[in-house]
Amino acid sequence: MEWAQVRALAADGVSKRQMAARLGINRRTVDRLIEAREPPRYERAPRGSMLDPLEPVLRRLLEEWPEIKAPRVTEILREDYGYAGSVDLVKKRLARMRPSTARPAQKTGYRPGQVLQLDWAEMPTRPKIAGRERRVYALIASLPFSGAQTAHFSLDLSAESFLEGHVRALEWLGGVPRECVYDNLRSVVARRDGDVVQWNPRFVALRGHYAFHATACTPATPREKGAVEGAVRHLKTGFWPARRISGLGELDEQYADWRDRVCNRRRHATGGYWVHERLEVECDALRRLPPVAFDYAGRRATRVPLDGYLKLGGCFYRAPEPLVHQRVELRFDRDRVWVCHRGEAVARYIRSYDRGRWFPPPRLRPEPPPPAPVLARRGPAVAAPELADYAPLCA
């Protein structure tokens, strides 16, 4: 307060003697307050720590053992250097001295159609599908430039589900971005040794078919794909709660309505722009889709058994009778199952997730005809034998 008053009086042209008399302070204090650029504050002289003389020892231990913990350091200091302080004091000092391993974040900008980020997410609850509660997963694709998203739902995290979701996302966009960014998914990264990535062979076929670049994020660094992380949160909180579904087809319909009517027509929370307007700009910048879609369906070569039924996911699908004991290929995706022989589909079915179902159902064993009624023979009546007739036999 005195500092502010002295500054104001000095601006009015009041002499230092008059200021000292008015405020009841020394003239030297007036000089010091006029020269100060900010209010004076009381500062206590820093007290030394009992670890200050031992800091060279701590540095040497950290250089030799970078991952050493505070309890072990405290034990060494007490046994060899007579340290009498606490473990907590050593822990705080090591936290200041240990070099930071966190990488600084860099805000990244994107051009239209440049990047598509994809990641799996498990839905918070388990709806009842085909008679029992099931985990539902979503492969979410997000465009960082526009903030738009789409998702493909499945009941597993298989490579076939990933490839199908990827193809459906590109078909919804109507084009191919220049680069796709992924987490370290098994469907994408078969093996990783530092920065050396060995890609999954089926993903390499997908990547070559659509001709896009691929990037696998650094492990345990979700900020490298922040757009899809935000899309996952939006899907779990904005779409999923209070939904009643009986199957994946119904879930697709509800999500498509929410995506086109709500999600991709919102105002972006950070950028303040309309998502659907930027999405139109982004779709114009995408590369063209190839004339033929990628074949994402799973396949399994097998021999048709005697009864003709092929097993898939706990259900049984029948091949035509002439193919018994012949080699066929069982093809499947999320919604369909079909049997191929010599490159042609010979039987098609809707895929079922209710285990133990047969398609078509087995023929029931016919009921045997009822027995013919026994007709009574006409003739003279025969008297029933008396008990006395059996007396000699009983004797």
C-alpha positions as CSV (number, residue, x, y, z in Angstrom):
1,M,0.0,0.0,0.0
2,E,2.8,2.4,0.9
3,W,4.5,1.6,-2.5
4,A,1.3,2.5,-4.4
5,Q,0.8,5.7,-2.4
6,V,4.5,6.8,-2.9
7,R,4.2,6.2,-6.6
8,A,1.0,8.2,-6.9
9,L,2.5,11.1,-4.8
10,A,5.6,11.1,-6.9
11,A,3.5,11.4,-10.1
12,D,1.8,14.4,-8.5
13,G,5.2,16.1,-8.0
14,V,5.2,15.9,-4.2
15,S,8.7,16.1,-2.7
16,K,10.3,13.2,-0.9
17,R,10.4,15.1,2.4
18,Q,6.6,15.8,2.2
19,M,5.9,12.2,1.3
20,A,7.8,10.9,4.3
21,A,6.0,13.3,6.5
22,R,2.6,12.5,5.2
23,L,3.1,8.7,5.3
24,G,5.2,8.6,8.5
25,I,8.0,6.7,6.9
26,N,11.8,7.3,6.5
27,R,13.1,9.2,3.5
28,R,15.3,6.3,2.5
29,T,12.2,4.1,2.5
30,V,10.6,6.6,0.1
31,D,13.6,6.4,-2.2
32,R,13.5,2.6,-2.2
33,L,9.8,2.6,-3.0
34,I,10.1,5.0,-5.8
35,E,12.8,2.9,-7.5
36,A,10.9,-0.4,-7.0
37,R,9.1,-1.6,-10.1
38,E,6.7,-3.9,-8.2
39,P,5.4,-4.0,-4.6
40,P,8.1,-5.1,-2.1
41,R,7.5,-8.5,-0.6
42,Y,9.1,-10.3,2.3
43,E,11.4,-13.1,1.3
44,R,13.0,-15.5,3.7
45,A,16.5,-16.5,3.1
46,P,16.6,-20.0,1.7
47,R,17.6,-22.6,4.3
48,G,20.0,-25.2,3.3
49,S,19.0,-28.9,3.1
50,M,20.9,-31.8,4.7
51,L,21.1,-33.3,1.2
52,D,23.0,-30.3,-0.3
53,P,26.4,-31.7,0.7
54,L,25.4,-35.2,-0.6
55,E,24.3,-33.9,-4.0
56,P,27.5,-35.1,-5.8
57,V,26.8,-38.6,-4.4
58,L,23.2,-38.5,-5.7
59,R,24.4,-37.5,-9.1
60,R,26.9,-40.2,-9.2
61,L,24.3,-42.8,-8.2
62,L,21.9,-41.6,-10.9
63,E,24.6,-41.7,-13.6
64,E,25.5,-45.3,-12.7
65,W,22.0,-46.5,-11.9
66,P,19.4,-44.3,-13.7
67,E,16.4,-46.4,-12.4
68,I,17.5,-46.5,-8.8
69,K,14.7,-45.8,-6.3
70,A,14.6,-43.5,-3.3
71,P,14.5,-46.2,-0.6
72,R,17.7,-47.8,-1.8
73,V,19.4,-44.4,-2.2
74,T,18.4,-43.5,1.4
75,E,19.8,-46.8,2.7
76,I,23.2,-46.0,0.9
77,L,23.3,-42.5,2.3
78,R,22.5,-43.7,5.9
79,E,25.1,-46.5,5.9
80,D,28.0,-44.7,4.1
81,Y,27.4,-41.0,4.7
82,G,25.5,-40.7,8.0
83,Y,22.4,-39.3,6.5
84,A,19.6,-38.9,9.1
85,G,16.8,-37.5,7.1
86,S,13.6,-39.1,5.7
87,V,13.0,-41.2,2.5
88,D,10.5,-38.5,1.3
89,L,13.2,-35.9,1.3
90,V,15.4,-38.1,-0.9
91,K,12.4,-38.9,-3.2
92,K,11.7,-35.2,-3.8
93,R,15.4,-34.4,-4.5
94,L,15.7,-37.4,-6.9
95,A,12.5,-36.2,-8.8
96,R,14.2,-32.8,-9.4
97,M,17.6,-34.3,-10.4
98,R,16.4,-37.2,-12.5
99,P,16.1,-36.2,-16.2
100,S,12.5,-36.0,-17.5
101,T,11.5,-38.7,-20.0
102,A,8.3,-37.0,-21.1
103,R,8.3,-35.8,-24.7
104,P,6.9,-32.3,-25.3
105,A,3.7,-32.3,-27.2
106,Q,3.5,-30.5,-30.6
107,K,0.2,-29.1,-31.9
108,T,-0.2,-30.5,-35.4
109,G,-2.2,-29.0,-38.2
110,Y,-3.7,-31.0,-41.1
111,R,-4.6,-30.3,-44.7
112,P,-7.9,-31.5,-46.3
113,G,-7.8,-35.2,-47.1
114,Q,-4.3,-35.7,-45.7
115,V,-4.8,-38.0,-42.7
116,L,-7.4,-40.6,-41.4
117,Q,-6.9,-41.9,-37.9
118,L,-8.4,-45.3,-36.9
119,D,-8.6,-47.2,-33.6
120,W,-10.7,-49.9,-31.9
121,A,-13.0,-49.1,-28.9
122,E,-15.0,-51.4,-26.7
123,M,-18.5,-50.1,-25.8
124,P,-19.1,-49.4,-22.2
125,T,-22.0,-51.8,-21.8
126,R,-22.9,-55.3,-23.2
127,P,-26.2,-55.5,-25.0
128,K,-28.1,-58.7,-25.4
129,I,-27.7,-60.1,-28.9
130,A,-28.7,-63.5,-30.1
131,G,-29.9,-64.5,-26.6
132,R,-26.9,-63.5,-24.5
133,E,-24.9,-60.4,-23.4
134,R,-22.0,-59.7,-25.8
135,R,-19.1,-57.3,-26.0
136,V,-19.5,-54.8,-28.9
137,Y,-16.5,-53.2,-30.5
138,A,-16.3,-50.3,-32.9
139,L,-13.6,-49.5,-35.4
140,I,-13.7,-45.7,-35.4
141,A,-12.3,-43.6,-38.2
142,S,-11.8,-39.9,-37.7
143,L,-10.6,-37.0,-40.0
144,P,-8.5,-34.5,-38.0
145,F,-9.1,-31.7,-40.5
146,S,-12.9,-31.7,-40.4
147,G,-13.5,-33.5,-37.1
148,A,-15.9,-35.9,-38.9
149,Q,-16.1,-39.6,-37.9
150,T,-17.6,-42.9,-38.8
151,A,-17.6,-46.3,-37.1
152,H,-18.0,-50.0,-37.9
153,F,-19.4,-52.3,-35.2
154,S,-18.5,-56.0,-34.7
155,L,-18.5,-58.6,-32.0
156,D,-14.7,-59.4,-32.2
157,L,-11.4,-57.8,-32.9
158,S,-10.4,-60.1,-35.7
159,A,-8.4,-59.1,-38.8
160,E,-11.5,-59.7,-40.9
161,S,-13.5,-57.2,-38.8
162,F,-10.7,-54.6,-39.1
163,L,-10.4,-55.0,-42.9
164,E,-14.2,-54.8,-43.3
165,G,-14.4,-51.7,-41.1
166,H,-11.6,-50.1,-43.0
167,V,-13.2,-50.7,-46.4
168,R,-16.6,-49.5,-45.2
169,A,-15.1,-46.3,-43.8
170,L,-13.4,-45.5,-47.2
171,E,-16.6,-46.3,-49.1
172,W,-18.5,-43.9,-46.8
173,L,-15.9,-41.2,-47.5
174,G,-16.0,-41.9,-51.2
175,G,-12.3,-41.6,-51.5
176,V,-8.9,-42.5,-50.0
177,P,-6.8,-40.1,-47.8
178,R,-3.1,-39.8,-48.4
179,E,-2.1,-41.3,-45.0
180,C,-3.7,-43.5,-42.3
181,V,-2.6,-43.4,-38.7
182,Y,-3.0,-46.4,-36.4
183,D,-2.3,-47.5,-32.9
184,N,-0.1,-50.7,-32.6
185,L,-3.0,-53.0,-33.6
186,R,-2.2,-56.6,-34.3
187,S,-4.2,-56.2,-37.5
188,V,-1.7,-53.6,-38.6
189,V,1.6,-54.2,-36.8
190,A,2.8,-57.8,-36.7
191,R,6.0,-57.0,-34.8
192,R,7.8,-53.9,-33.6
193,D,11.4,-53.4,-32.5
194,G,11.9,-49.7,-31.6
195,D,11.2,-47.7,-34.7
196,V,11.4,-50.8,-37.0
197,V,7.8,-51.9,-37.8
198,Q,7.0,-55.3,-39.4
199,W,3.5,-54.9,-41.0
200,N,0.8,-57.5,-41.0
201,P,0.7,-59.2,-44.4
202,R,-3.1,-58.8,-44.9
203,F,-2.8,-55.1,-44.0
204,V,-0.1,-54.7,-46.5
205,A,-2.5,-56.1,-49.2
206,L,-5.1,-53.6,-48.1
207,R,-2.6,-50.7,-48.1
208,G,-1.4,-51.6,-51.6
209,H,-4.9,-52.0,-52.9
210,Y,-5.9,-48.5,-51.9
211,A,-2.4,-46.9,-52.3
212,F,-2.1,-44.9,-49.1
213,H,0.8,-44.4,-46.6
214,A,0.6,-45.9,-43.1
215,T,2.0,-44.7,-39.8
216,A,2.0,-46.7,-36.5
217,C,2.0,-44.5,-33.4
218,T,4.7,-44.7,-30.8
219,P,3.6,-47.2,-28.1
220,A,1.9,-45.6,-25.0
221,T,1.5,-42.2,-26.8
222,P,-2.2,-41.7,-27.5
223,R,-1.7,-38.0,-28.2
224,E,-0.2,-38.9,-31.6
225,K,-3.8,-39.7,-32.7
226,G,-5.8,-37.2,-30.6
227,A,-8.5,-36.8,-33.2
228,V,-9.7,-40.5,-33.0
229,E,-9.2,-40.5,-29.2
230,G,-11.7,-37.6,-29.1
231,A,-14.0,-39.5,-31.5
232,V,-14.0,-42.5,-29.2
233,R,-15.0,-40.4,-26.2
234,H,-17.8,-38.7,-28.3
235,L,-19.1,-42.1,-29.5
236,K,-19.2,-43.6,-25.9
237,T,-20.9,-40.6,-24.3
238,G,-22.9,-39.0,-27.2
239,F,-24.2,-42.0,-29.0
240,W,-24.1,-45.2,-27.0
241,P,-26.0,-44.4,-23.7
242,A,-29.7,-45.3,-23.6
243,R,-29.7,-47.4,-26.8
244,R,-31.7,-50.6,-27.2
245,I,-30.5,-52.9,-30.0
246,S,-31.3,-56.5,-30.9
247,G,-28.6,-57.0,-33.6
248,L,-25.7,-55.4,-35.4
249,G,-27.9,-54.4,-38.4
250,E,-30.1,-52.3,-36.1
251,L,-27.1,-50.8,-34.5
252,D,-25.7,-49.8,-37.9
253,E,-29.0,-48.0,-38.7
254,Q,-29.1,-46.1,-35.4
255,Y,-25.5,-45.1,-35.7
256,A,-25.8,-43.9,-39.3
257,D,-28.8,-41.7,-38.4
258,W,-26.9,-40.2,-35.4
259,R,-23.7,-39.7,-37.4
260,D,-25.3,-37.9,-40.3
261,R,-27.9,-36.0,-38.3
262,V,-26.0,-35.1,-35.1
263,C,-22.3,-35.9,-35.0
264,N,-21.1,-34.7,-38.3
265,R,-23.4,-31.6,-38.4
266,R,-22.2,-30.1,-35.1
267,R,-20.1,-27.0,-34.5
268,H,-16.6,-28.1,-33.6
269,A,-15.9,-27.4,-30.0
270,T,-12.3,-26.2,-30.5
271,G,-12.2,-24.8,-34.0
272,G,-15.7,-23.3,-33.9
273,Y,-16.4,-24.3,-37.5
274,W,-19.2,-26.5,-38.9
275,V,-18.0,-30.1,-39.3
276,H,-20.2,-30.9,-42.4
277,E,-18.9,-27.9,-44.3
278,R,-15.3,-28.9,-43.7
279,L,-16.2,-32.5,-44.5
280,E,-17.4,-31.5,-48.0
281,V,-14.0,-29.7,-48.6
282,E,-12.2,-32.8,-47.4
283,C,-14.1,-35.2,-49.5
284,D,-13.2,-33.2,-52.6
285,A,-9.5,-33.5,-51.7
286,L,-9.5,-37.3,-51.3
287,R,-8.0,-39.7,-53.9
288,R,-10.3,-41.8,-56.0
289,L,-11.4,-45.2,-54.8
290,P,-10.1,-48.1,-57.0
291,P,-12.7,-49.6,-59.4
292,V,-12.9,-52.9,-57.4
293,A,-13.3,-53.0,-53.6
294,F,-10.9,-54.9,-51.5
295,D,-11.9,-58.5,-50.7
296,Y,-12.0,-58.3,-46.9
297,A,-13.9,-61.6,-46.3
298,G,-12.4,-64.4,-44.3
299,R,-11.7,-67.7,-46.0
300,R,-11.1,-71.2,-44.9
301,A,-10.4,-74.2,-47.1
302,T,-12.0,-77.4,-45.8
303,R,-13.4,-80.8,-46.9
304,V,-17.2,-81.2,-46.9
305,P,-18.1,-84.0,-44.3
306,L,-20.6,-86.7,-45.0
307,D,-23.6,-84.7,-43.5
308,G,-22.5,-81.6,-45.6
309,Y,-22.5,-79.1,-42.6
310,L,-19.5,-76.8,-42.2
311,K,-18.9,-75.2,-38.8
312,L,-18.2,-71.5,-38.2
313,G,-18.4,-69.7,-34.9
314,G,-20.5,-72.4,-33.2
315,C,-23.0,-72.6,-36.1
316,F,-23.3,-75.0,-39.0
317,Y,-23.9,-74.2,-42.7
318,R,-24.6,-76.9,-45.2
319,A,-22.9,-77.3,-48.6
320,P,-24.7,-78.9,-51.5
321,E,-24.9,-82.7,-51.4
322,P,-22.9,-83.3,-54.6
323,L,-19.9,-81.7,-52.9
324,V,-19.6,-84.3,-50.1
325,H,-16.0,-85.3,-49.5
326,Q,-14.8,-82.5,-51.9
327,R,-12.6,-79.5,-51.1
328,V,-14.5,-76.2,-50.8
329,E,-13.8,-72.7,-49.5
330,L,-15.9,-71.3,-46.6
331,R,-16.1,-67.5,-47.0
332,F,-17.5,-65.2,-44.3
333,D,-17.8,-61.6,-43.1
334,R,-19.7,-59.9,-40.3
335,D,-23.2,-60.5,-41.8
336,R,-22.9,-63.3,-44.4
337,V,-21.6,-66.8,-44.9
338,W,-21.1,-68.5,-48.3
339,V,-19.6,-71.6,-49.7
340,C,-17.4,-71.4,-52.8
341,H,-16.4,-74.3,-55.1
342,R,-13.9,-73.7,-57.9
343,G,-14.3,-69.9,-57.5
344,E,-18.1,-69.8,-57.6
345,A,-20.5,-69.4,-54.7
346,V,-22.7,-72.5,-54.4
347,A,-24.5,-71.7,-51.2
348,R,-25.3,-68.4,-49.3
349,Y,-26.5,-67.8,-45.8
350,I,-27.1,-65.0,-43.3
351,R,-24.5,-65.3,-40.6
352,S,-25.9,-66.2,-37.1
353,Y,-24.3,-65.6,-33.7
354,D,-26.6,-67.8,-31.8
355,R,-24.5,-70.9,-31.2
356,G,-25.7,-74.3,-32.0
357,R,-27.9,-73.3,-35.0
358,W,-28.0,-75.4,-38.2
359,F,-28.7,-73.8,-41.7
360,P,-30.9,-75.3,-43.0
361,P,-32.2,-77.2,-40.0
362,P,-31.7,-81.0,-40.2
363,R,-34.6,-83.0,-41.5
364,L,-36.6,-84.6,-38.7
365,R,-36.8,-88.4,-38.5
366,P,-40.2,-89.5,-39.9
367,E,-42.7,-91.0,-37.4
368,P,-43.3,-94.8,-37.9
369,P,-46.8,-95.6,-39.1
370,P,-49.2,-96.8,-36.3
371,P,-49.6,-100.6,-36.0
372,A,-52.6,-102.2,-37.7
373,P,-55.5,-103.0,-35.4
374,V,-55.9,-106.7,-34.5
375,L,-59.3,-108.0,-35.6
376,A,-61.1,-110.7,-33.4
377,R,-61.6,-114.1,-35.1
378,R,-65.1,-115.4,-35.4
379,G,-65.8,-118.9,-34.0
380,P,-67.3,-120.9,-31.1
381,A,-66.7,-119.4,-27.7
382,V,-64.0,-121.1,-25.7
383,A,-64.5,-121.3,-22.0
384,A,-61.7,-120.0,-19.8
385,P,-59.8,-122.8,-18.0
386,E,-60.6,-123.3,-14.4
387,L,-58.0,-123.3,-11.6
388,A,-58.7,-127.1,-11.1
389,D,-57.3,-127.8,-14.5
390,Y,-53.9,-126.7,-13.4
391,A,-53.9,-128.6,-10.1
392,P,-51.8,-131.6,-11.3
393,L,-49.2,-129.2,-12.7
394,C,-49.1,-127.2,-9.5
395,A,-48.7,-130.4,-7.5
